[in-house]
Amino acid sequence: MDARVAEDTLLHSDGETAQAIFNALLMPVLLIDGDCRVHAANGAAEHFFEQSEVQLRAQSLEALLGDDNPLIDIAKRAARDGTGIVEYEIEVGGPKLARQPCEVQVVPAPDMPGHVVMTLEPRSVALKIDRQLLHRGAARSLGGLAAVLAHEVKNPLSGIRGAAQLLEEDADDDGKSLARLIRDEADRICALVDQMEAFSDPRPVVQAPLNIHEVLGHVRQVAANGFARDVIFEESYDPSLPAVLANRDQLIQVLLNLVKNAAESTDGKGKIRMYTRYRHGIKIGIPGRASGRLKLPIEIAIADNGPGVPEDIRDHLFDPFVSGRAGGTGLGLAIVAKFVRDMSGVVECDNTKRGAVFRILLPEAREVS
């Protein structure tokens, strides 16, 4: 059956109406024949596979997903036996697509023998949101610890630092070196406690509508004139994005932390891509919110071409004191998660074929107000 005829058959019930319904579905949907060739794809499938429908229709599942992907066998069995199949936590990916867990439903296409309709429900965003909700208790505990440390540790450290300065004045060269070491280590511990204090501030942050691209431009300028001066920046922004409701200083800190993390993963000489886009269908529950759920359509992404995040820490990447870098404190990404959460958003991380990508999902200003 010709691809266009197959698509017309799928949408025969009412032409333009059926086409609109097909493309309005938030989950990726593919129409596949018995030879595992794609005959039609909706808008969500184009977004998921990062290809247009024309490109998708020219491919087989083997070319799209790789020869060893279990979806190929599932599609063939459903087409051959004429029965529906549901699989959970299937890793969907391919030569040009990062793998992510999905729930997959494959059912025979009505009035089209040998054809099946495959629906994918990506689970990665939901899993990451759930994981961040579980980690909030840890952040609150760290906030209590930070409040104690600020009082019980920083005051004695000030005395130690002052004593080291006095000793340095009358010491010989070796003594001066040791006194400077004591002073520097006291400063380092104070700086660590200062970072932890970000978790102990219970006050609500002052937020205002912001142009996210103006903030990204500022972040790039700061990074390019400092720690990322040898990095190649690429920008791909959606100019039609509405304003977000956020705290400008915190959002700048979040993006600087992510850009610094990306620069360090490439030893300061790699490539960082910054892009934005509008995503449909992402919602989270907000306690105390009248409507119950909040849309998070604005995506800000920071991608690098480094080695990616080590698999053994991916599930705990935003926990305090977890770091994939030698000498790292493990507080930078924990602060990112805390600040993003305070702005009613979500942050997630994926490894891709080209490196790691961190995505921040935020609500529109009008959704929060």
LUMPA-747058 format. One record per residue (C-alpha): residue in one letter; x, y, z. Coordinates in nm, 4 decimals. Layout:
// residues N
<r aa="A" east="X" north="Y" up="Z"/>
...
***
This chain:
// residues 369
<r aa="M" east="0.0000" north="0.0000" up="0.0000"/>
<r aa="D" east="0.1299" north="0.3451" up="-0.0917"/>
<r aa="A" east="0.2324" north="0.5607" up="0.2075"/>
<r aa="R" east="-0.0034" north="0.8458" up="0.1183"/>
<r aa="V" east="-0.2932" north="0.6048" up="0.0552"/>
<r aa="A" east="-0.2228" north="0.4415" up="0.3931"/>
<r aa="E" east="-0.2285" north="0.7754" up="0.5685"/>
<r aa="D" east="-0.5520" north="0.8744" up="0.3939"/>
<r aa="T" east="-0.7058" north="0.5423" up="0.5026"/>
<r aa="L" east="-0.6025" north="0.6038" up="0.8629"/>
<r aa="L" east="-0.7630" north="0.9470" up="0.8524"/>
<r aa="H" east="-1.0614" north="0.8579" up="0.6288"/>
<r aa="S" east="-1.3324" north="0.9187" up="0.8914"/>
<r aa="D" east="-1.3494" north="1.2923" up="0.8359"/>
<r aa="G" east="-1.0501" north="1.4239" up="0.6465"/>
<r aa="E" east="-0.9320" north="1.7469" up="0.8074"/>
<r aa="T" east="-1.0982" north="1.6734" up="1.1431"/>
<r aa="A" east="-0.9267" north="1.3360" up="1.1756"/>
<r aa="Q" east="-0.5963" north="1.4885" up="1.0693"/>
<r aa="A" east="-0.6325" north="1.7587" up="1.3347"/>
<r aa="I" east="-0.7138" north="1.4997" up="1.6038"/>
<r aa="F" east="-0.4206" north="1.2844" up="1.4940"/>
<r aa="N" east="-0.1779" north="1.5750" up="1.5214"/>
<r aa="A" east="-0.3315" north="1.7055" up="1.8451"/>
<r aa="L" east="-0.2426" north="1.3877" up="2.0348"/>
<r aa="L" east="0.0311" north="1.4636" up="2.2877"/>
<r aa="M" east="0.1904" north="1.1189" up="2.2568"/>
<r aa="P" east="0.3977" north="1.0137" up="1.9547"/>
<r aa="V" east="0.1941" north="0.7942" up="1.7161"/>
<r aa="L" east="0.3223" north="0.6027" up="1.4119"/>
<r aa="L" east="0.1371" north="0.4024" up="1.1469"/>
<r aa="I" east="0.3554" north="0.1034" up="1.0497"/>
<r aa="D" east="0.3136" north="-0.1711" up="0.7904"/>
<r aa="G" east="0.4053" north="-0.5405" up="0.8177"/>
<r aa="D" east="0.7544" north="-0.4707" up="0.6849"/>
<r aa="C" east="0.8082" north="-0.2179" up="0.9651"/>
<r aa="R" east="0.8047" north="0.0868" up="0.7394"/>
<r aa="V" east="0.6591" north="0.4124" up="0.8719"/>
<r aa="H" east="0.3555" north="0.5276" up="0.6738"/>
<r aa="A" east="0.2353" north="0.8192" up="0.8896"/>
<r aa="A" east="0.3429" north="1.0132" up="1.1968"/>
<r aa="N" east="0.1760" north="1.2806" up="1.4058"/>
<r aa="G" east="0.3266" north="1.6064" up="1.5313"/>
<r aa="A" east="0.4336" north="1.4582" up="1.8655"/>
<r aa="A" east="0.6250" north="1.1851" up="1.6786"/>
<r aa="E" east="0.8046" north="1.4508" up="1.4747"/>
<r aa="H" east="0.9080" north="1.6203" up="1.7999"/>
<r aa="F" east="1.0082" north="1.2919" up="1.9663"/>
<r aa="F" east="1.2227" north="1.1664" up="1.6786"/>
<r aa="E" east="1.3452" north="1.5163" up="1.5849"/>
<r aa="Q" east="1.2490" north="1.4573" up="1.2207"/>
<r aa="S" east="0.9701" north="1.5760" up="0.9952"/>
<r aa="E" east="0.6873" north="1.3453" up="0.8893"/>
<r aa="V" east="0.8300" north="1.3348" up="0.5371"/>
<r aa="Q" east="1.1635" north="1.2138" up="0.6749"/>
<r aa="L" east="0.9962" north="0.9571" up="0.8993"/>
<r aa="R" east="0.7806" north="0.8157" up="0.6180"/>
<r aa="A" east="1.0937" north="0.7425" up="0.4170"/>
<r aa="Q" east="1.2355" north="0.5091" up="0.6828"/>
<r aa="S" east="1.1951" north="0.1654" up="0.8301"/>
<r aa="L" east="1.1928" north="0.1077" up="1.2056"/>
<r aa="E" east="1.5337" north="-0.0587" up="1.1700"/>
<r aa="A" east="1.6827" north="0.2583" up="1.0233"/>
<r aa="L" east="1.5031" north="0.4777" up="1.2753"/>
<r aa="L" east="1.5748" north="0.2789" up="1.5919"/>
<r aa="G" east="1.8576" north="0.0394" up="1.5095"/>
<r aa="D" east="1.8410" north="-0.3301" up="1.4177"/>
<r aa="D" east="1.8420" north="-0.4555" up="1.7783"/>
<r aa="N" east="1.5555" north="-0.2465" up="1.9140"/>
<r aa="P" east="1.2782" north="-0.4638" up="2.0694"/>
<r aa="L" east="1.0094" north="-0.2389" up="1.9161"/>
<r aa="I" east="1.0789" north="-0.3963" up="1.5785"/>
<r aa="D" east="0.9862" north="-0.7452" up="1.6978"/>
<r aa="I" east="0.6821" north="-0.6072" up="1.8830"/>
<r aa="A" east="0.5533" north="-0.4327" up="1.5694"/>
<r aa="K" east="0.6058" north="-0.7446" up="1.3553"/>
<r aa="R" east="0.4253" north="-0.9700" up="1.6031"/>
<r aa="A" east="0.1299" north="-0.7322" up="1.6343"/>
<r aa="A" east="0.1004" north="-0.7028" up="1.2543"/>
<r aa="R" east="0.1344" north="-1.0781" up="1.2029"/>
<r aa="D" east="-0.1016" north="-1.1925" up="1.4786"/>
<r aa="G" east="-0.3504" north="-0.9048" up="1.4582"/>
<r aa="T" east="-0.3411" north="-0.8533" up="1.8359"/>
<r aa="G" east="-0.2582" north="-0.5571" up="2.0558"/>
<r aa="I" east="0.0618" north="-0.5529" up="2.2622"/>
<r aa="V" east="0.1518" north="-0.3293" up="2.5570"/>
<r aa="E" east="0.5083" north="-0.3105" up="2.6904"/>
<r aa="Y" east="0.6362" north="-0.1047" up="2.9837"/>
<r aa="E" east="0.9778" north="0.0578" up="3.0299"/>
<r aa="I" east="1.1006" north="-0.0151" up="2.6769"/>
<r aa="E" east="1.4194" north="0.1748" up="2.5938"/>
<r aa="V" east="1.3436" north="0.3721" up="2.2772"/>
<r aa="G" east="1.6400" north="0.5245" up="2.0958"/>
<r aa="G" east="1.8460" north="0.4960" up="1.7835"/>
<r aa="P" east="2.1574" north="0.5980" up="1.5927"/>
<r aa="K" east="2.0600" north="0.9666" up="1.6183"/>
<r aa="L" east="1.8296" north="0.9534" up="1.9186"/>
<r aa="A" east="1.9106" north="0.9363" up="2.2908"/>
<r aa="R" east="1.7515" north="0.6366" up="2.4620"/>
<r aa="Q" east="1.4674" north="0.6957" up="2.7041"/>
<r aa="P" east="1.2158" north="0.4629" up="2.8725"/>
<r aa="C" east="0.8680" north="0.4522" up="2.7214"/>
<r aa="E" east="0.5404" north="0.2716" up="2.7626"/>
<r aa="V" east="0.4570" north="0.1280" up="2.4184"/>
<r aa="Q" east="0.1164" north="0.0261" up="2.2824"/>
<r aa="V" east="0.0896" north="-0.1429" up="1.9437"/>
<r aa="V" east="-0.2561" north="-0.2259" up="1.8049"/>
<r aa="P" east="-0.3802" north="-0.3412" up="1.4622"/>
<r aa="A" east="-0.4902" north="-0.0520" up="1.2399"/>
<r aa="P" east="-0.8648" north="-0.0755" up="1.1684"/>
<r aa="D" east="-0.9545" north="-0.1663" up="0.8092"/>
<r aa="M" east="-0.5845" north="-0.1939" up="0.7194"/>
<r aa="P" east="-0.4687" north="-0.5566" up="0.7312"/>
<r aa="G" east="-0.1004" north="-0.5966" up="0.8139"/>
<r aa="H" east="-0.0690" north="-0.2427" up="0.9531"/>
<r aa="V" east="-0.0337" north="-0.1391" up="1.3174"/>
<r aa="V" east="-0.0597" north="0.1847" up="1.5129"/>
<r aa="M" east="0.2275" north="0.2354" up="1.7585"/>
<r aa="T" east="0.1854" north="0.4812" up="2.0474"/>
<r aa="L" east="0.4811" north="0.5845" up="2.2642"/>
<r aa="E" east="0.4466" north="0.7375" up="2.6093"/>
<r aa="P" east="0.7864" north="0.8720" up="2.7197"/>
<r aa="R" east="0.8432" north="0.8076" up="3.0878"/>
<r aa="S" east="1.1650" north="1.0043" up="3.1394"/>
<r aa="V" east="1.0097" north="1.3387" up="3.2368"/>
<r aa="A" east="0.7644" north="1.1801" up="3.4800"/>
<r aa="L" east="1.0368" north="0.9707" up="3.6404"/>
<r aa="K" east="1.2650" north="1.2699" up="3.6822"/>
<r aa="I" east="0.9876" north="1.4815" up="3.8323"/>
<r aa="D" east="0.9014" north="1.2034" up="4.0778"/>
<r aa="R" east="1.2687" north="1.1660" up="4.1671"/>
<r aa="Q" east="1.3026" north="1.5373" up="4.2367"/>
<r aa="L" east="0.9941" north="1.5328" up="4.4582"/>
<r aa="L" east="1.1460" north="1.2476" up="4.6590"/>
<r aa="H" east="1.4688" north="1.4426" up="4.7009"/>
<r aa="R" east="1.3000" north="1.7510" up="4.8454"/>
<r aa="G" east="1.3155" north="1.5998" up="5.1932"/>
<r aa="A" east="1.6922" north="1.5695" up="5.1610"/>
<r aa="A" east="1.7192" north="1.9350" up="5.0588"/>
<r aa="R" east="1.5094" north="2.0424" up="5.3573"/>
<r aa="S" east="1.7304" north="1.8374" up="5.5907"/>
<r aa="L" east="2.0369" north="2.0017" up="5.4395"/>
<r aa="G" east="1.8756" north="2.3404" up="5.4994"/>
<r aa="G" east="1.8441" north="2.2641" up="5.8702"/>
<r aa="L" east="2.2037" north="2.1461" up="5.8807"/>
<r aa="A" east="2.3189" north="2.4629" up="5.7020"/>
<r aa="A" east="2.1445" north="2.6832" up="5.9600"/>
<r aa="V" east="2.3273" north="2.5030" up="6.2413"/>
<r aa="L" east="2.6604" north="2.5175" up="6.0603"/>
<r aa="A" east="2.6251" north="2.8886" up="5.9923"/>
<r aa="H" east="2.6063" north="2.9534" up="6.3657"/>
<r aa="E" east="2.8224" north="2.6780" up="6.5131"/>
<r aa="V" east="3.0998" north="2.6643" up="6.2525"/>
<r aa="K" east="3.1396" north="3.0074" up="6.0926"/>
<r aa="N" east="3.1886" north="3.1923" up="6.4238"/>
<r aa="P" east="3.4760" north="2.9691" up="6.5427"/>
<r aa="L" east="3.6260" north="2.9794" up="6.1934"/>
<r aa="S" east="3.6415" north="3.3563" up="6.2105"/>
<r aa="G" east="3.8481" north="3.3243" up="6.5272"/>
<r aa="I" east="4.0768" north="3.0650" up="6.3695"/>
<r aa="R" east="4.1295" north="3.2854" up="6.0635"/>
<r aa="G" east="4.2067" north="3.5884" up="6.2773"/>
<r aa="A" east="4.4566" north="3.3918" up="6.4849"/>
<r aa="A" east="4.6267" north="3.2666" up="6.1692"/>
<r aa="Q" east="4.6648" north="3.6241" up="6.0446"/>
<r aa="L" east="4.8282" north="3.7282" up="6.3731"/>
<r aa="L" east="5.0663" north="3.4313" up="6.3654"/>
<r aa="E" east="5.1583" north="3.5106" up="6.0049"/>
<r aa="E" east="5.2856" north="3.8565" up="6.1018"/>
<r aa="D" east="5.5620" north="3.7263" up="6.3330"/>
<r aa="A" east="5.6341" north="3.3885" up="6.1700"/>
<r aa="D" east="5.9316" north="3.2860" up="5.9566"/>
<r aa="D" east="5.8823" north="3.1814" up="5.5954"/>
<r aa="D" east="5.7727" north="2.8271" up="5.6821"/>
<r aa="G" east="5.5398" north="2.9576" up="5.9500"/>
<r aa="K" east="5.3893" north="3.2158" up="5.7147"/>
<r aa="S" east="5.3181" north="2.9386" up="5.4638"/>
<r aa="L" east="5.1373" north="2.7301" up="5.7278"/>
<r aa="A" east="4.9437" north="3.0332" up="5.8535"/>
<r aa="R" east="4.8281" north="3.1128" up="5.4981"/>
<r aa="L" east="4.7231" north="2.7492" up="5.4593"/>
<r aa="I" east="4.5097" north="2.7723" up="5.7757"/>
<r aa="R" east="4.3583" north="3.1020" up="5.6576"/>
<r aa="D" east="4.2817" north="2.9684" up="5.3079"/>
<r aa="E" east="4.1219" north="2.6498" up="5.4415"/>
<r aa="A" east="3.9086" north="2.8534" up="5.6836"/>
<r aa="D" east="3.7917" north="3.0658" up="5.3881"/>
<r aa="R" east="3.7140" north="2.7531" up="5.1880"/>
<r aa="I" east="3.4990" north="2.6068" up="5.4662"/>
<r aa="C" east="3.3165" north="2.9390" up="5.5075"/>
<r aa="A" east="3.2448" north="2.9468" up="5.1344"/>
<r aa="L" east="3.1062" north="2.5914" up="5.1517"/>
<r aa="V" east="2.8772" north="2.6858" up="5.4405"/>
<r aa="D" east="2.7654" north="2.9947" up="5.2467"/>
<r aa="Q" east="2.6647" north="2.7688" up="4.9581"/>
<r aa="M" east="2.4714" north="2.5415" up="5.1920"/>
<r aa="E" east="2.2866" north="2.8398" up="5.3408"/>
<r aa="A" east="2.0968" north="2.8682" up="5.0122"/>
<r aa="F" east="1.8952" north="2.5666" up="5.1338"/>
<r aa="S" east="1.8049" north="2.7197" up="5.4711"/>
<r aa="D" east="1.6392" north="3.0437" up="5.3587"/>
<r aa="P" east="1.2606" north="2.9888" up="5.4011"/>
<r aa="R" east="1.1582" north="3.3264" up="5.2609"/>
<r aa="P" east="0.9649" north="3.3270" up="4.9317"/>
<r aa="V" east="1.1667" north="3.4764" up="4.6484"/>
<r aa="V" east="1.0522" north="3.7928" up="4.4734"/>
<r aa="Q" east="0.9584" north="3.7052" up="4.1159"/>
<r aa="A" east="0.8688" north="3.9106" up="3.8099"/>
<r aa="P" east="0.7988" north="3.8431" up="3.4394"/>
<r aa="L" east="1.1309" north="3.7959" up="3.2590"/>
<r aa="N" east="1.2462" north="3.7708" up="2.8985"/>
<r aa="I" east="1.4399" north="3.4459" up="2.9142"/>
<r aa="H" east="1.6529" north="3.5360" up="2.6124"/>
<r aa="E" east="1.7747" north="3.8564" up="2.7772"/>
<r aa="V" east="1.8795" north="3.6495" up="3.0797"/>
<r aa="L" east="2.0534" north="3.3922" up="2.8585"/>
<r aa="G" east="2.2392" north="3.6703" up="2.6766"/>
<r aa="H" east="2.3657" north="3.8048" up="3.0095"/>
<r aa="V" east="2.4744" north="3.4568" up="3.1216"/>
<r aa="R" east="2.6618" north="3.3962" up="2.7993"/>
<r aa="Q" east="2.8402" north="3.7301" up="2.8279"/>
<r aa="V" east="2.9502" north="3.6575" up="3.1861"/>
<r aa="A" east="3.0659" north="3.3055" up="3.0989"/>
<r aa="A" east="3.2444" north="3.4044" up="2.7764"/>
<r aa="N" east="3.4417" north="3.6705" up="2.9621"/>
<r aa="G" east="3.5375" north="3.4359" up="3.2448"/>
<r aa="F" east="3.5447" north="3.0611" up="3.2942"/>
<r aa="A" east="3.4201" north="2.9810" up="2.9399"/>
<r aa="R" east="3.6342" north="3.2205" up="2.7356"/>
<r aa="D" east="3.7676" north="2.9354" up="2.5166"/>
<r aa="V" east="3.4306" north="2.7657" up="2.4693"/>
<r aa="I" east="3.2376" north="2.7831" up="2.1408"/>
<r aa="F" east="2.8776" north="2.8932" up="2.2057"/>
<r aa="E" east="2.5856" north="2.8091" up="1.9769"/>
<r aa="E" east="2.2428" north="2.9647" up="2.0284"/>
<r aa="S" east="1.9072" north="2.8496" up="1.8942"/>
<r aa="Y" east="1.6211" north="3.0467" up="2.0452"/>
<r aa="D" east="1.2466" north="3.0563" up="1.9833"/>
<r aa="P" east="1.1780" north="3.4331" up="1.9634"/>
<r aa="S" east="0.8044" north="3.3824" up="2.0187"/>
<r aa="L" east="0.8382" north="3.2495" up="2.3746"/>
<r aa="P" east="0.6270" north="3.4337" up="2.6347"/>
<r aa="A" east="0.7725" north="3.5740" up="2.9573"/>
<r aa="V" east="0.8458" north="3.3489" up="3.2540"/>
<r aa="L" east="0.7770" north="3.4447" up="3.6160"/>
<r aa="A" east="1.1088" north="3.4062" up="3.7973"/>
<r aa="N" east="1.3648" north="3.5664" up="4.0224"/>
<r aa="R" east="1.6260" north="3.7155" up="3.7912"/>
<r aa="D" east="1.9235" north="3.6680" up="4.0232"/>
<r aa="Q" east="1.8354" north="3.3071" up="4.0981"/>
<r aa="L" east="1.7702" north="3.2261" up="3.7330"/>
<r aa="I" east="2.1071" north="3.3766" up="3.6372"/>
<r aa="Q" east="2.2737" north="3.1666" up="3.9086"/>
<r aa="V" east="2.0992" north="2.8526" up="3.7841"/>
<r aa="L" east="2.2081" north="2.9096" up="3.4232"/>
<r aa="L" east="2.5626" north="3.0078" up="3.5210"/>
<r aa="N" east="2.5947" north="2.6878" up="3.7248"/>
<r aa="L" east="2.4771" north="2.4798" up="3.4286"/>
<r aa="V" east="2.7037" north="2.6597" up="3.1794"/>
<r aa="K" east="2.9990" north="2.6240" up="3.4193"/>
<r aa="N" east="2.9199" north="2.2550" up="3.4591"/>
<r aa="A" east="2.9089" north="2.2161" up="3.0790"/>
<r aa="A" east="3.2361" north="2.4065" up="3.0327"/>
<r aa="E" east="3.4142" north="2.1947" up="3.2930"/>
<r aa="S" east="3.2920" north="1.8735" up="3.1297"/>
<r aa="T" east="3.4752" north="1.9771" up="2.8107"/>
<r aa="D" east="3.7864" north="2.1052" up="2.9933"/>
<r aa="G" east="3.6858" north="2.4604" up="2.9032"/>
<r aa="K" east="3.7541" north="2.4158" up="2.5306"/>
<r aa="G" east="3.4455" north="2.2421" up="2.3961"/>
<r aa="K" east="3.1129" north="2.3487" up="2.2527"/>
<r aa="I" east="2.8046" north="2.4593" up="2.4448"/>
<r aa="R" east="2.4650" north="2.4871" up="2.2785"/>
<r aa="M" east="2.1992" north="2.7041" up="2.4418"/>
<r aa="Y" east="1.8456" north="2.6729" up="2.3053"/>
<r aa="T" east="1.4842" north="2.7396" up="2.3974"/>
<r aa="R" east="1.1531" north="2.6049" up="2.2735"/>
<r aa="Y" east="0.7845" north="2.5743" up="2.3644"/>
<r aa="R" east="0.6760" north="2.2275" up="2.4790"/>
<r aa="H" east="0.3166" north="2.1127" up="2.5048"/>
<r aa="G" east="0.1727" north="1.8645" up="2.7508"/>
<r aa="I" east="0.4121" north="1.8910" up="3.0484"/>
<r aa="K" east="0.2295" north="1.9472" up="3.3805"/>
<r aa="I" east="0.3093" north="1.9022" up="3.7494"/>
<r aa="G" east="0.0926" north="1.9073" up="4.0581"/>
<r aa="I" east="0.1343" north="2.2119" up="4.2858"/>
<r aa="P" east="0.0054" north="2.1771" up="4.6459"/>
<r aa="G" east="-0.2408" north="2.4533" up="4.7349"/>
<r aa="R" east="-0.2931" north="2.5553" up="4.3724"/>
<r aa="A" east="-0.6624" north="2.5971" up="4.2887"/>
<r aa="S" east="-0.6386" north="2.4248" up="3.9495"/>
<r aa="G" east="-0.4198" north="2.1488" up="4.0925"/>
<r aa="R" east="-0.1719" north="2.1258" up="3.8049"/>
<r aa="L" east="0.0678" north="2.3728" up="3.6455"/>
<r aa="K" east="0.1808" north="2.3714" up="3.2835"/>
<r aa="L" east="0.5563" north="2.3890" up="3.2188"/>
<r aa="P" east="0.5789" north="2.4742" up="2.8497"/>
<r aa="I" east="0.8967" north="2.6853" up="2.8382"/>
<r aa="E" east="1.2134" north="2.4811" up="2.7917"/>
<r aa="I" east="1.5654" north="2.6187" up="2.8355"/>
<r aa="A" east="1.8444" north="2.3773" up="2.7482"/>
<r aa="I" east="2.2211" north="2.3811" up="2.8020"/>
<r aa="A" east="2.3960" north="2.1075" up="2.6015"/>
<r aa="D" east="2.7656" north="2.0229" up="2.5757"/>
<r aa="N" east="2.9833" north="1.7886" up="2.3706"/>
<r aa="G" east="3.1606" north="1.6355" up="2.6690"/>
<r aa="P" east="3.1609" north="1.2716" up="2.7850"/>
<r aa="G" east="2.8174" north="1.2928" up="2.9477"/>
<r aa="V" east="2.7090" north="1.2258" up="3.3052"/>
<r aa="P" east="2.8480" north="0.9044" up="3.4632"/>
<r aa="E" east="2.5734" north="0.6439" up="3.4768"/>
<r aa="D" east="2.6409" north="0.5593" up="3.8421"/>
<r aa="I" east="2.5371" north="0.9088" up="3.9602"/>
<r aa="R" east="2.2648" north="1.0011" up="3.7088"/>
<r aa="D" east="1.9776" north="0.9097" up="3.9429"/>
<r aa="H" east="2.1235" north="1.1224" up="4.2239"/>
<r aa="L" east="2.2776" north="1.4033" up="4.0215"/>
<r aa="F" east="2.0765" north="1.6790" up="4.1924"/>
<r aa="D" east="2.1309" north="1.5477" up="4.5441"/>
<r aa="P" east="2.3646" north="1.7487" up="4.7700"/>
<r aa="F" east="2.7278" north="1.6342" up="4.7787"/>
<r aa="V" east="2.6976" north="1.4224" up="4.4631"/>
<r aa="S" east="2.9572" north="1.5191" up="4.2017"/>
<r aa="G" east="3.1071" north="1.3545" up="3.8951"/>
<r aa="R" east="3.4088" north="1.5848" up="3.9017"/>
<r aa="A" east="3.7208" north="1.5377" up="4.1109"/>
<r aa="G" east="3.7301" north="1.8090" up="4.3752"/>
<r aa="G" east="3.3672" north="1.9093" up="4.3211"/>
<r aa="T" east="3.1512" north="1.9933" up="4.6238"/>
<r aa="G" east="2.8331" north="1.8478" up="4.4777"/>
<r aa="L" east="2.6332" north="2.1579" up="4.5727"/>
<r aa="G" east="2.6134" north="2.3394" up="4.2376"/>
<r aa="L" east="2.3448" north="2.1178" up="4.0834"/>
<r aa="A" east="2.1648" north="2.0795" up="4.4168"/>
<r aa="I" east="2.1318" north="2.4583" up="4.4287"/>
<r aa="V" east="2.0109" north="2.4541" up="4.0661"/>
<r aa="A" east="1.7364" north="2.2066" up="4.1590"/>
<r aa="K" east="1.6406" north="2.4100" up="4.4672"/>
<r aa="F" east="1.6172" north="2.7427" up="4.2842"/>
<r aa="V" east="1.4261" north="2.5910" up="3.9896"/>
<r aa="R" east="1.1834" north="2.4281" up="4.2317"/>
<r aa="D" east="1.1307" north="2.7643" up="4.4050"/>
<r aa="M" east="1.0269" north="2.9012" up="4.0635"/>
<r aa="S" east="0.7692" north="2.6172" up="4.0236"/>
<r aa="G" east="0.9838" north="2.4518" up="3.7570"/>
<r aa="V" east="1.1643" north="2.1259" up="3.6912"/>
<r aa="V" east="1.5215" north="2.0534" up="3.5849"/>
<r aa="E" east="1.6246" north="1.7308" up="3.4123"/>
<r aa="C" east="1.9362" north="1.5828" up="3.2594"/>
<r aa="D" east="1.9967" north="1.3404" up="2.9723"/>
<r aa="N" east="2.2980" north="1.1933" up="2.8029"/>
<r aa="T" east="2.2876" north="1.2197" up="2.4234"/>
<r aa="K" east="2.5109" north="1.0948" up="2.1428"/>
<r aa="R" east="2.7000" north="1.4250" up="2.1633"/>
<r aa="G" east="2.7272" north="1.4799" up="2.5402"/>
<r aa="A" east="2.4999" north="1.5885" up="2.8252"/>
<r aa="V" east="2.1994" north="1.8196" up="2.8067"/>
<r aa="F" east="2.0313" north="1.9900" up="3.1016"/>
<r aa="R" east="1.6755" north="2.1124" up="3.0473"/>
<r aa="I" east="1.4825" north="2.3550" up="3.2657"/>
<r aa="L" east="1.1037" north="2.3540" up="3.2299"/>
<r aa="L" east="0.9294" north="2.6692" up="3.3560"/>
<r aa="P" east="0.5725" north="2.8006" up="3.3506"/>
<r aa="E" east="0.4583" north="3.1071" up="3.1627"/>
<r aa="A" east="0.4256" north="3.4200" up="3.3761"/>
<r aa="R" east="0.0515" north="3.4317" up="3.3146"/>
<r aa="E" east="0.0122" north="3.0698" up="3.4345"/>
<r aa="V" east="0.1664" north="3.1442" up="3.7752"/>
<r aa="S" east="0.0195" north="3.4878" up="3.8367"/>
***
